[in-house]
Amino acid sequence: MRFATWNVNSVKARLPRLLDWLATTAPDVVCLQETKVADGAFPEKEVAELGYATAAYGQGRWNGVALLSRAGIEDVRHGFAGVPGYPDPEARAISARCGGIRFMSVYVPNGRSPEDPHYTYKLDWLSTLRDALIPDLAAGPLVVAGDWNVAPTDADVWDIGLFAGATHVTPPEREALAAIRGIGLAEVPARPLKGDHPYTYWDYRAGMFHQNKGMRIDIVHASADVAERVTDAYVDREARKGKGPSDHAPVVVDLNG
């Protein structure tokens, strides 16, 4: 089995690139984030022509997550138990069983700044997600993948000195991410397809991608029974190149069996 996670930064704007990538990379399951389409507006017909069933949870111009699967989609859930509202629940998580594994696609709140209420919302969201994942982990094989908007270590940011006082690197955010791993999930490390570091996000501005000034914030977590099946994992930098890309690159994971 091959699966992937990708923040596409608007599935409609990126649809030709997404379809080409699906045809070339041929993942069995894909976790998408920041789809930016309302429920019912996801391009299900186009991906179905490539053999993918879709489960989507959207909010129009903002947020939005989806699962694409060639391995079946069962028991679809929007959000998770106790998800905090800001002020209303946002479309930031969707899960389903695909090929014997429960996959959850997550788009963690940005946080904006440590002084902003959205930062508290982010920490609450991560804490509640941790609690919600405990029964899912006990129930069977689990993958939780997506855009976490947290760089786990200083080495996951191209210049940590530029992030003083900013979100994504603060101790509370990193502690919240570590607490999710602490329930028994393993991070699946991804090598760079090309380049010196497996960054997954590069700002559109000032040639950041070409200078490899990026961050690693798109991360795959898996239960032990899935993690032990991993044969390869990589960041597909090639998908970040060319005209009109997302500002994120996909992370692709191969499993045996």
C-alpha positions in Angstrom: 0.0 0.0 0.0 1.1 3.5 -0.7 -0.5 6.5 1.0 0.2 10.2 1.1 -0.7 13.5 2.8 -0.8 16.9 1.0 -1.9 20.4 1.8 -3.1 21.4 -1.7 -4.0 25.0 -0.8 -7.3 24.9 -2.8 -8.2 21.7 -4.6 -9.9 23.6 -7.4 -6.9 25.8 -8.1 -4.6 22.8 -7.9 -6.9 20.2 -9.6 -4.9 19.7 -12.9 -1.7 19.2 -10.8 -3.5 16.9 -8.3 -4.8 14.7 -11.1 -1.4 14.5 -12.8 0.2 13.7 -9.5 -2.4 11.0 -8.7 -1.8 9.4 -12.1 1.9 9.5 -11.7 2.4 8.6 -8.0 -0.5 6.2 -7.7 -1.2 6.4 -4.0 -3.9 4.1 -2.7 -5.0 6.6 0.0 -4.5 10.4 0.1 -5.1 12.7 3.0 -5.8 16.2 1.7 -5.9 19.5 3.6 -6.9 23.1 2.9 -9.2 22.0 0.1 -11.1 25.3 0.4 -14.4 23.9 -1.1 -17.8 23.5 0.6 -19.4 20.1 1.1 -20.7 18.9 -2.2 -18.3 21.1 -4.3 -15.3 18.7 -4.1 -14.3 17.5 -7.6 -15.3 13.9 -6.9 -16.1 13.1 -10.5 -12.6 14.0 -11.7 -10.8 11.9 -9.1 -13.3 9.0 -9.6 -12.1 8.8 -13.2 -8.7 7.8 -11.7 -10.4 5.2 -9.5 -10.7 7.2 -6.2 -13.6 7.3 -3.9 -13.9 10.6 -1.9 -14.9 11.6 1.6 -14.8 15.4 2.0 -15.5 17.9 4.8 -15.4 21.5 3.6 -16.2 25.1 4.4 -16.1 27.0 1.2 -13.1 29.4 1.0 -11.5 28.3 4.2 -10.1 25.1 5.7 -11.4 21.8 4.3 -10.1 18.2 4.5 -10.6 15.1 2.4 -9.7 11.5 1.9 -9.2 9.9 -1.5 -9.1 6.1 -1.6 -8.7 3.2 -4.1 -8.9 0.8 -1.1 -12.5 1.6 0.0 -13.9 4.1 2.4 -15.9 3.0 5.4 -17.1 4.6 8.7 -16.5 8.2 7.6 -16.3 10.7 10.5 -16.2 14.5 10.3 -14.2 16.1 13.1 -13.7 14.3 16.4 -15.3 14.0 19.8 -15.1 17.2 21.8 -13.5 19.3 19.0 -13.4 22.9 20.1 -15.4 25.5 18.2 -14.0 29.0 17.2 -16.8 30.0 17.5 -18.2 27.2 15.3 -16.6 23.9 14.6 -14.2 24.2 11.6 -13.6 21.6 8.9 -10.2 20.5 10.0 -10.4 16.7 10.5 -11.9 13.7 8.6 -11.3 10.0 9.1 -12.4 6.7 7.6 -11.3 3.1 7.3 -9.4 2.4 4.1 -7.8 -0.9 3.3 -8.0 -2.0 6.9 -6.4 1.1 8.4 -8.2 4.1 9.9 -6.8 7.2 8.2 -7.4 10.7 9.6 -6.5 13.8 7.7 -5.9 16.8 9.9 -5.4 20.5 9.3 -4.3 21.9 12.6 -5.1 25.6 13.3 -2.3 28.0 12.5 -2.4 29.9 15.8 -1.6 33.3 14.2 0.5 34.6 17.2 1.0 33.5 20.8 -1.0 36.5 21.9 -4.0 35.7 19.7 -7.1 33.7 20.9 -6.5 31.5 17.9 -3.3 30.3 19.6 -5.2 29.1 22.6 -7.7 27.5 20.2 -4.8 25.7 18.5 -3.6 24.2 21.8 -7.1 23.2 22.8 -7.6 21.6 19.4 -4.4 19.5 19.7 -5.2 18.5 23.3 -8.7 17.4 22.4 -7.4 15.5 19.3 -5.0 13.6 21.6 -7.9 12.5 23.8 -10.1 11.5 20.8 -7.3 9.4 19.2 -6.9 7.1 22.2 -10.0 5.0 21.5 -9.1 5.0 17.7 -5.6 3.7 18.5 -7.0 1.0 20.7 -9.5 0.0 18.0 -6.9 -1.0 15.3 -4.3 0.3 12.8 -4.3 4.1 12.6 -2.6 6.8 10.5 -3.0 10.5 11.5 -1.4 12.7 8.8 -1.6 16.2 7.6 -0.5 19.8 8.1 0.2 20.1 11.8 1.4 23.8 11.7 4.1 22.8 14.2 7.8 22.3 13.5 8.8 19.5 15.9 12.4 20.7 16.4 14.6 23.7 15.7 16.2 21.7 12.9 12.8 21.6 11.1 12.9 25.3 10.4 15.4 26.8 8.0 16.5 29.6 10.4 15.1 29.2 13.9 16.5 32.6 14.8 13.9 34.3 12.6 11.0 32.7 14.5 11.5 34.3 17.9 8.1 35.0 19.4 6.3 33.3 16.5 3.9 30.4 16.3 4.8 26.9 15.0 7.9 26.6 17.2 6.8 27.5 20.7 7.3 25.0 23.5 3.5 24.6 24.2 2.9 23.7 20.6 5.7 21.2 20.5 4.6 19.8 23.8 1.1 19.3 22.5 2.4 17.5 19.4 4.7 15.3 21.6 1.7 14.5 23.8 -0.1 13.1 20.7 2.9 10.9 19.9 2.9 9.9 23.6 -0.4 7.9 23.4 1.5 5.4 21.3 1.9 6.9 17.8 5.2 6.8 15.9 6.3 9.6 13.6 7.1 8.2 10.2 10.3 10.1 9.1 10.5 11.1 5.5 13.6 11.6 3.5 13.9 14.4 1.0 13.3 13.3 -2.6 15.9 15.9 -3.5 17.6 18.6 -1.4 19.3 18.7 2.0 16.4 18.6 4.4 12.9 17.1 4.2 11.1 20.4 4.5 7.4 20.2 3.4 6.4 23.9 3.3 8.0 26.9 1.6 6.5 30.4 1.6 5.6 31.6 -1.9 7.5 34.9 -1.4 11.1 35.8 -2.1 12.1 32.6 -3.8 12.0 30.7 -0.5 11.5 27.3 -2.3 14.4 27.8 -4.6 16.6 28.7 -1.7 15.2 25.8 0.3 14.2 28.1 3.1 11.4 25.9 4.4 9.7 24.2 7.4 8.7 20.6 8.1 5.1 20.8 9.3 3.4 18.1 7.2 3.9 15.0 9.3 2.7 11.4 9.3 2.0 9.6 12.6 1.1 5.9 12.7 0.3 3.2 15.2 3.1 0.7 15.8 1.5 -2.0 13.6 1.5 0.4 10.6 4.9 2.0 11.4 6.6 -1.4 11.3 5.3 -2.0 7.8 6.9 1.2 6.4 9.4 0.5 3.6 9.9 4.0 2.4 8.8 7.6 3.0 9.7 10.7 1.2 8.8 14.4 0.6 7.9 14.8 -3.0 9.6 18.2 -3.7 9.0 17.7 -7.4 5.3 18.4 -6.8 6.2 21.8 -5.4 7.9 22.9 -8.6 6.5 24.4 -11.8 3.6 26.8 -12.4 0.9 27.3 -9.8 2.0 24.8 -7.1 0.7 24.5 -3.6 3.1 26.0 -1.0 3.3 22.5 0.5 4.8 19.3 -0.9 3.2 15.8 -0.5 4.6 13.3 1.9 4.5 9.8 0.4 4.7 6.6 2.5 5.0 3.0 1.2 3.9 -0.1 3.3 4.6 -3.7 2.7 1.8 -6.2 2.7 
